[in-house]
Amino acid sequence: MIIDAHQHFWRYSPTRHGWITDDMAAIRRDFLPKELEQIYRQNDIDGCVAVQVDQNEAENEFILAYARMYPFIRGIVGWVDLQAPDIKERLDYYSSEKTIKGFRHIVQGEADPNFLLGQDFCRGIALLKSHDFTYDILVYHYQLVQVEPFIAKFPGQQFIIDHIAKPAIAKHEIAQWEKYMRAISKHENVYCKLSGLVTEADIKGWTYDDLAPYFDVVLDCFGPSRLIYGSDWPVCLVAATYEEQFGVLQKAIDRLSPAEKKQILGENAIRFYHL
């Protein structure tokens, strides 16, 4: 079974999706399950985890409505205000929605360099484990300095690094990112998504050789048992077709055994997100 553990849906709005810049104009439109269902059929993908884009609870309802219509949406990573005084009540509420597997905050957009370590935010994170919720860590490579001390505070919480922490692939910078990722990978409760590489490279002229060193690092430090495939569709489309980004992933893991490939392509996602 192949699971795409990171993709998005949206009805495009210039106001809500202002992060879609002019050089990403190809994704300034609606992206909904009917289109993705066809792509999955063509690529033998069995299901997905839909990940939040907007930071409000209406986003959860938006994705849940589609999950009820399309069985291939196996899980949802939603959004909730983890700093809110009533966070326990909100998590209690979402515990009844079995498709919601965890939450994410767009930390990459936070100006505070210590956002992850904030007292109120950590209070919310501390409540996730009792509800069996996962947490997706979305940061840029230069924010990794706060990730290791953050995850060290929660040894029992299931974490996953989105998009291998967005290294500066286009600039071929790797040393500092690698140092932090190796430190983070020592925490056995942290997984990593093999996603988002093509959009951190030169979107108009990347090659597999540009991406390979970054694949090599995470394969070495996390190993096949804690790596999970994600397409980042439709964001990937600014740099590659679905087939191209999936082909890159398959090439990167070609050296692995059939059992290890199965882990990365589906089994790890099923285990991590309780699909």
C-alpha distance (Angstrom), angle and dihedral (degrees) to the residues before:
residue distance angle dihedral
M1 . . .
I2 3.81 . .
I3 3.81 118.8 .
D4 3.79 124.2 -170.2
A5 3.79 98.2 -149.0
H6 3.79 98.6 -171.3
Q7 3.78 127.0 45.8
H8 3.81 138.0 120.9
F9 3.79 142.4 -137.6
W10 3.78 126.6 -157.2
R11 3.76 145.8 157.8
Y12 3.77 100.0 -132.8
S13 3.78 118.4 -113.1
P14 3.84 121.6 172.6
T15 3.80 88.4 -146.2
R16 3.79 99.9 47.8
H17 3.80 94.6 36.0
G18 3.78 99.6 45.2
W19 3.81 88.6 135.1
I20 3.82 87.5 74.9
T21 3.80 97.6 92.7
D22 3.80 128.6 -162.7
D23 3.81 92.6 -92.0
M24 3.83 87.2 56.9
A25 3.81 93.8 51.2
A26 3.81 91.1 127.0
I27 3.81 89.6 76.6
R28 3.80 97.3 47.4
R29 3.79 92.6 113.6
D30 3.79 140.9 70.4
F31 3.81 118.8 -64.5
L32 3.79 113.3 -168.1
P33 3.83 138.3 165.6
K34 3.79 98.2 -96.0
E35 3.82 90.8 64.5
L36 3.79 93.6 44.9
E37 3.80 92.3 47.6
Q38 3.80 89.2 61.3
I39 3.82 91.8 48.3
Y40 3.79 90.7 51.0
R41 3.79 91.1 49.7
Q42 3.80 90.3 53.7
N43 3.83 92.7 48.6
D44 3.83 100.5 38.7
I45 3.81 93.7 -114.7
D46 3.80 111.4 159.2
G47 3.78 102.2 -162.2
C48 3.77 147.8 -28.2
V49 3.76 148.9 -137.0
A50 3.81 110.5 -125.0
V51 3.80 113.2 -145.3
Q52 3.79 127.6 -154.6
V53 3.80 123.4 -104.0
D54 3.81 104.7 175.0
Q55 3.80 118.7 58.5
N56 3.77 101.4 -130.1
E57 3.77 135.7 85.1
A58 3.79 91.6 -110.3
E59 3.81 84.7 72.9
N60 3.81 89.6 63.2
E61 3.80 91.5 53.4
F62 3.82 90.8 46.3
I63 3.82 92.2 56.6
L64 3.80 94.6 38.1
A65 3.80 90.6 57.2
Y66 3.80 90.2 56.9
A67 3.81 93.1 43.2
R68 3.80 88.5 59.2
M69 3.82 89.4 53.9
Y70 3.80 100.2 40.3
P71 3.84 117.0 46.6
F72 3.83 91.9 -164.8
I73 3.83 87.3 75.5
R74 3.80 94.4 87.3
G75 3.80 98.4 171.5
I76 3.80 144.7 4.6
V77 3.80 131.9 -140.7
G78 3.77 101.3 -157.7
W79 3.77 138.2 176.9
V80 3.77 131.9 -106.2
D81 3.80 130.2 163.1
L82 3.78 99.7 -100.2
Q83 3.81 89.9 -173.9
A84 3.80 94.5 56.3
P85 3.82 120.3 116.0
D86 3.82 89.6 -128.7
I87 3.80 95.6 48.9
K88 3.81 93.5 123.5
E89 3.79 90.8 56.3
R90 3.82 91.3 48.5
L91 3.80 91.7 50.7
D92 3.81 89.9 47.6
Y93 3.80 87.8 53.8
Y94 3.80 94.7 50.0
S95 3.80 92.0 46.7
S96 3.80 87.0 76.6
E97 3.83 90.5 59.2
K98 3.78 101.0 78.8
T99 3.82 94.0 -170.5
I100 3.80 90.9 63.4
K101 3.79 104.6 86.7
G102 3.78 101.8 169.8
F103 3.77 148.2 -30.5
R104 3.79 142.1 -102.7
H105 3.77 137.0 -162.4
I106 3.81 121.5 -158.5
V107 3.80 93.9 -119.5
Q108 3.81 90.2 163.0
G109 3.81 86.6 73.4
E110 3.81 96.7 50.8
A111 3.80 116.7 106.7
D112 3.81 93.6 -156.1
P113 3.84 106.6 92.3
N114 3.81 89.1 -154.1
F115 3.79 97.4 46.9
L116 3.82 94.6 122.0
L117 3.79 90.6 54.2
G118 3.81 95.5 49.7
Q119 3.80 114.0 129.2
D120 3.81 96.8 -125.9
F121 3.80 93.7 44.7
C122 3.81 91.9 50.0
R123 3.81 90.1 48.6
G124 3.80 88.0 59.4
I125 3.81 93.7 45.4
A126 3.81 89.6 51.9
L127 3.81 89.7 62.4
L128 3.81 96.8 53.8
K129 3.80 98.2 79.8
S130 3.81 94.7 57.7
H131 3.82 87.4 57.5
D132 3.85 93.6 44.2
F133 3.81 90.8 -118.1
T134 3.80 121.9 151.7
Y135 3.80 125.0 -143.7
D136 3.82 126.3 -138.3
I137 3.82 113.8 -149.1
L138 3.80 110.9 -146.0
V139 3.81 111.9 -173.9
Y140 3.77 141.2 136.3
H141 3.79 118.1 -112.1
Y142 3.82 91.9 -103.0
Q143 3.83 90.0 58.7
L144 3.80 93.2 58.2
V145 3.79 91.1 96.0
Q146 3.82 88.7 78.9
V147 3.82 96.7 41.7
E148 3.81 99.8 73.6
P149 3.84 95.5 51.3
F150 3.81 88.3 43.3
I151 3.79 96.3 54.8
A152 3.82 90.6 41.5
K153 3.82 87.7 66.3
F154 3.82 91.7 60.5
P155 3.82 110.3 42.9
G156 3.81 93.6 164.6
Q157 3.80 97.5 48.4
Q158 3.80 120.3 101.1
F159 3.82 108.7 -125.5
I160 3.78 131.8 177.9
I161 3.82 127.7 -167.6
D162 3.80 111.1 -133.7
H163 3.82 119.5 -137.3
I164 3.83 92.6 -2.8
A165 3.84 85.9 -73.7
K166 3.81 94.6 -63.2
P167 3.82 101.9 -86.8
A168 3.82 119.2 -160.4
I169 3.81 93.9 -99.4
A170 3.80 93.5 157.4
K171 3.83 88.5 60.2
H172 3.84 93.0 41.7
E173 3.81 89.9 -124.5
I174 3.78 112.4 154.3
A175 3.83 115.1 139.7
Q176 3.82 101.1 81.6
W177 3.80 93.2 39.1
E178 3.81 90.2 49.6
K179 3.80 92.2 51.0
Y180 3.80 92.4 55.1
M181 3.79 95.0 41.7
R182 3.80 91.7 53.1
A183 3.81 90.2 51.5
I184 3.80 92.0 47.9
S185 3.81 92.9 47.5
K186 3.81 90.5 61.6
H187 3.81 87.0 74.6
E188 3.81 103.9 86.4
N189 3.82 92.9 -154.7
V190 3.82 91.9 64.4
Y191 3.80 122.8 89.4
C192 3.80 129.2 -176.6
K193 3.81 132.1 -139.6
L194 3.78 119.0 -132.7
S195 3.77 90.7 -143.7
G196 3.77 141.8 110.9
L197 3.80 98.4 32.6
V198 3.80 98.0 125.0
T199 3.80 92.0 56.1
E200 3.81 93.4 51.1
A201 3.82 89.6 53.0
D202 3.80 125.2 69.0
I203 3.79 97.2 -60.8
K204 3.79 92.7 -154.0
G205 3.80 99.0 43.5
W206 3.80 114.5 16.4
T207 3.79 121.8 144.8
Y208 3.79 131.8 -162.8
D209 3.80 89.0 -107.5
D210 3.82 89.0 61.7
L211 3.79 90.7 57.1
A212 3.80 101.3 37.2
P213 3.85 98.3 81.9
Y214 3.80 91.0 55.8
F215 3.80 92.5 48.4
D216 3.80 87.9 49.8
V217 3.80 93.4 54.5
V218 3.79 96.9 51.0
L219 3.80 92.9 41.2
D220 3.78 88.2 54.4
C221 3.79 99.3 44.4
F222 3.82 102.7 34.8
G223 3.80 98.3 29.0
P224 3.81 126.4 -153.6
S225 3.82 93.3 -66.1
R226 3.84 94.9 65.0
L227 3.80 103.0 36.2
I228 3.80 122.6 95.6
Y229 3.80 130.7 -168.8
G230 3.80 119.7 -122.4
S231 3.81 128.5 167.6
D232 3.81 99.1 -158.5
W233 3.81 86.5 -142.4
P234 2.98 126.0 -153.3
V235 3.82 94.3 18.2
C236 3.81 88.7 58.6
L237 3.81 88.9 64.7
V238 3.81 91.9 77.9
A239 3.82 86.8 69.7
A240 3.81 108.3 17.0
T241 3.78 145.1 6.1
Y242 3.78 118.2 -104.1
E243 3.80 88.6 -103.6
E244 3.82 93.0 50.7
Q245 3.81 95.8 51.6
F246 3.82 90.8 44.5
G247 3.80 89.7 49.4
V248 3.80 90.9 53.0
L249 3.79 90.6 53.4
Q250 3.79 92.2 48.4
K251 3.80 91.1 50.4
A252 3.81 91.3 49.9
I253 3.80 93.0 54.0
D254 3.81 96.4 37.8
R255 3.82 91.0 104.7
L256 3.82 91.2 60.6
S257 3.79 127.2 92.5
P258 3.83 119.8 -98.6
A259 3.82 89.7 -106.1
E260 3.81 92.1 52.3
K261 3.80 92.0 48.4
K262 3.81 89.7 52.6
Q263 3.79 89.5 54.0
I264 3.81 93.7 54.4
L265 3.80 95.8 40.0
G266 3.78 97.4 50.2
E267 3.77 122.1 -31.7
N268 3.81 95.9 74.2
A269 3.81 92.2 49.4
I270 3.80 91.0 50.0
R271 3.80 90.8 50.9
F272 3.81 97.8 41.4
Y273 3.80 97.0 46.0
H274 3.83 96.1 33.2
L275 3.79 91.2 -124.0
